[in-house]
Amino acid sequence: VGGTLPDHAFRFYLGQDARYLQDYAKALAGLAARTDAVDETTYWSYSAYSSQVEEAELHRTWLAGEPAVAPSPVTQAYTNFLLASVFVDDYVVGAAAVLPCYWLYAQTGAQIPRIPDEHPYAAWLHTYHDDEFVQATAQALAIVERAFALAAPQARSRAARAYLTACRHEMEFFDQALRVDPDGPGCDE
């Protein structure tokens, strides 16, 4: 929050986030296709669209002029998990797997104090402090809770496990940027 994150770590994170958002949008679109509830189809479809818009915005602003990067092993493991959860397992499992991305960013945004505009990452931080993002998170949570309540016990167990696994992937996703050597492979690939 103090703006002390090394620039190379932030840029690595953003490059990986752009890659992540491509597959996250596919997972959200998959959820839209798998539900029979019109409000859920609409929500997941709009969320998939928003993820694509966010990825384009990352490239236009923060990553302007830089080539797209290959997904890191951490990013690839996370997106493979999300896509498998959505397309292979029950709907509730896929919905639970995508929830931590919403939840953790919303919680992070809620914990961030007022960031001055001169902060080096202010524009990015404000994204997750936004009321619209908080409302989207609340809606995702409500959808997952409704699906969880309607699911069979075995599916609920797998959904809970998927949620916790995705939380772990989120932690690894954030942490990987801090482990990157600014002069080594991975920072500019």
C-alpha positions as CSV (number, residue, x, y, z in Angstrom):
1,V,0.0,0.0,0.0
2,G,3.0,2.3,0.6
3,G,4.0,2.1,-3.1
4,T,7.2,0.3,-2.4
5,L,6.5,-2.7,-4.6
6,P,9.3,-3.0,-7.1
7,D,8.3,-2.0,-10.6
8,H,9.5,-5.2,-12.1
9,A,7.3,-7.2,-9.7
10,F,4.2,-5.2,-10.5
11,R,4.8,-5.4,-14.2
12,F,5.3,-9.2,-13.9
13,Y,2.1,-9.4,-12.0
14,L,0.2,-7.4,-14.6
15,G,1.5,-9.5,-17.4
16,Q,0.4,-12.6,-15.7
17,D,-2.9,-11.0,-14.7
18,A,-3.5,-10.2,-18.4
19,R,-2.9,-13.9,-19.2
20,Y,-5.0,-15.1,-16.3
21,L,-8.0,-12.8,-17.3
22,Q,-8.1,-14.5,-20.8
23,D,-8.8,-17.9,-19.2
24,Y,-10.9,-16.5,-16.4
25,A,-13.2,-15.0,-19.0
26,K,-13.5,-18.4,-20.6
27,A,-14.3,-20.0,-17.2
28,L,-17.0,-17.3,-16.6
29,A,-18.5,-17.9,-20.0
30,G,-18.5,-21.6,-19.3
31,L,-20.5,-21.0,-16.1
32,A,-23.0,-18.8,-18.2
33,A,-23.5,-21.7,-20.6
34,R,-23.9,-24.3,-17.8
35,T,-26.7,-22.7,-15.7
36,D,-30.4,-22.6,-16.5
37,A,-31.1,-19.5,-14.4
38,V,-31.4,-16.5,-16.6
39,D,-30.0,-14.1,-14.0
40,E,-27.0,-16.3,-13.6
41,T,-26.4,-16.6,-17.3
42,T,-26.6,-12.8,-17.6
43,Y,-24.3,-12.3,-14.7
44,W,-21.6,-14.7,-15.8
45,S,-21.8,-13.5,-19.4
46,Y,-21.3,-9.9,-18.3
47,S,-18.5,-10.9,-16.0
48,A,-16.7,-12.7,-18.8
49,Y,-17.1,-9.6,-21.0
50,S,-15.8,-7.4,-18.2
51,S,-12.8,-9.6,-17.8
52,Q,-12.0,-9.2,-21.4
53,V,-12.4,-5.5,-21.2
54,E,-10.1,-5.4,-18.1
55,E,-7.5,-7.4,-20.0
56,A,-7.6,-5.0,-22.9
57,E,-7.4,-2.0,-20.6
58,L,-4.3,-3.6,-18.9
59,H,-2.6,-3.8,-22.3
60,R,-3.7,-0.3,-23.3
61,T,-2.5,1.4,-20.2
62,W,-0.1,-0.4,-17.9
63,L,1.4,-2.8,-20.5
64,A,1.3,-0.4,-23.5
65,G,3.9,-1.4,-26.1
66,E,5.0,-4.5,-24.3
67,P,4.6,-8.0,-25.9
68,A,2.2,-10.5,-24.3
69,V,4.0,-12.8,-21.9
70,A,3.7,-16.6,-21.6
71,P,1.9,-17.8,-18.6
72,S,4.1,-18.7,-15.7
73,P,3.8,-22.2,-14.2
74,V,1.8,-20.7,-11.3
75,T,-0.6,-18.9,-13.7
76,Q,-1.0,-22.0,-15.9
77,A,-1.7,-24.2,-12.9
78,Y,-4.4,-21.8,-11.6
79,T,-6.1,-21.3,-14.9
80,N,-6.0,-25.1,-15.7
81,F,-7.7,-25.7,-12.3
82,L,-10.4,-23.1,-13.0
83,L,-11.2,-24.4,-16.5
84,A,-11.3,-28.0,-15.3
85,S,-13.5,-27.0,-12.4
86,V,-16.0,-25.2,-14.7
87,F,-16.0,-27.6,-17.6
88,V,-15.5,-31.0,-16.0
89,D,-17.1,-30.9,-12.6
90,D,-20.6,-29.8,-11.4
91,Y,-21.7,-26.2,-11.9
92,V,-21.5,-25.5,-8.2
93,V,-17.8,-26.6,-8.2
94,G,-16.9,-24.3,-11.1
95,A,-18.8,-21.4,-9.5
96,A,-17.0,-21.9,-6.2
97,A,-13.7,-22.1,-8.0
98,V,-14.1,-18.6,-9.6
99,L,-15.4,-17.0,-6.4
100,P,-12.0,-16.4,-4.6
101,C,-10.8,-14.0,-7.4
102,Y,-13.8,-11.8,-6.7
103,W,-13.8,-12.2,-3.0
104,L,-10.1,-11.7,-2.3
105,Y,-9.8,-8.6,-4.5
106,A,-12.9,-7.1,-2.9
107,Q,-11.6,-7.8,0.5
108,T,-8.2,-6.3,-0.4
109,G,-9.9,-3.2,-1.8
110,A,-12.0,-2.8,1.4
111,Q,-8.8,-2.9,3.5
112,I,-6.9,-0.3,1.5
113,P,-7.1,3.2,2.9
114,R,-7.7,6.2,0.7
115,I,-4.9,6.1,-1.9
116,P,-3.6,9.4,-3.0
117,D,-3.6,10.0,-6.8
118,E,0.2,10.3,-6.9
119,H,0.6,6.8,-5.6
120,P,2.4,4.8,-8.3
121,Y,-0.3,2.1,-8.5
122,A,-3.4,4.3,-7.6
123,A,-5.4,3.7,-10.8
124,W,-5.0,-0.1,-10.4
125,L,-5.8,-0.1,-6.6
126,H,-8.9,2.1,-7.2
127,T,-10.4,-0.7,-9.5
128,Y,-10.9,-2.9,-6.5
129,H,-12.1,-0.2,-4.1
130,D,-14.9,0.6,-6.6
131,D,-18.6,0.1,-5.5
132,E,-19.5,-1.6,-8.8
133,F,-16.8,-4.3,-8.1
134,V,-18.0,-4.8,-4.6
135,Q,-21.6,-5.2,-5.9
136,A,-20.4,-7.7,-8.5
137,T,-18.6,-9.7,-5.8
138,A,-21.8,-9.7,-3.6
139,Q,-23.8,-11.0,-6.6
140,A,-21.2,-13.8,-7.3
141,L,-21.3,-14.8,-3.7
142,A,-25.1,-15.0,-3.7
143,I,-25.0,-17.1,-6.9
144,V,-22.5,-19.5,-5.4
145,E,-24.4,-19.7,-2.1
146,R,-27.7,-20.5,-4.0
147,A,-25.9,-23.2,-6.1
148,F,-24.3,-24.6,-2.9
149,A,-27.7,-24.8,-1.2
150,L,-29.2,-26.7,-4.1
151,A,-26.3,-29.1,-4.7
152,A,-25.9,-32.7,-3.5
153,P,-23.7,-33.3,-0.5
154,Q,-20.8,-34.7,-2.6
155,A,-20.9,-31.7,-4.9
156,R,-21.0,-29.3,-1.9
157,S,-17.9,-31.0,-0.6
158,R,-16.1,-30.7,-3.9
159,A,-17.2,-27.1,-4.2
160,A,-15.8,-26.2,-0.7
161,R,-12.5,-27.9,-1.7
162,A,-12.5,-26.0,-5.0
163,Y,-13.0,-22.7,-3.2
164,L,-10.1,-23.4,-0.8
165,T,-7.9,-24.6,-3.6
166,A,-8.6,-21.5,-5.6
167,C,-7.8,-19.4,-2.6
168,R,-4.4,-21.1,-2.4
169,H,-3.9,-20.5,-6.1
170,E,-4.7,-16.8,-5.5
171,M,-2.0,-16.5,-2.8
172,E,0.5,-18.2,-5.1
173,F,-0.5,-15.9,-8.0
174,F,0.1,-12.8,-5.9
175,D,3.3,-14.2,-4.4
176,Q,5.0,-15.3,-7.6
177,A,5.8,-11.7,-8.6
178,L,7.8,-11.2,-5.4
179,R,9.9,-14.2,-6.3
180,V,10.9,-13.1,-9.8
181,D,14.5,-12.1,-10.4
182,P,14.3,-8.8,-12.3
183,D,17.3,-9.8,-14.4
184,G,16.3,-13.5,-14.8
185,P,13.9,-15.3,-17.2
186,G,10.3,-14.6,-16.6
187,C,10.4,-10.8,-16.2
188,D,10.5,-10.0,-19.8
189,E,9.4,-13.2,-21.6
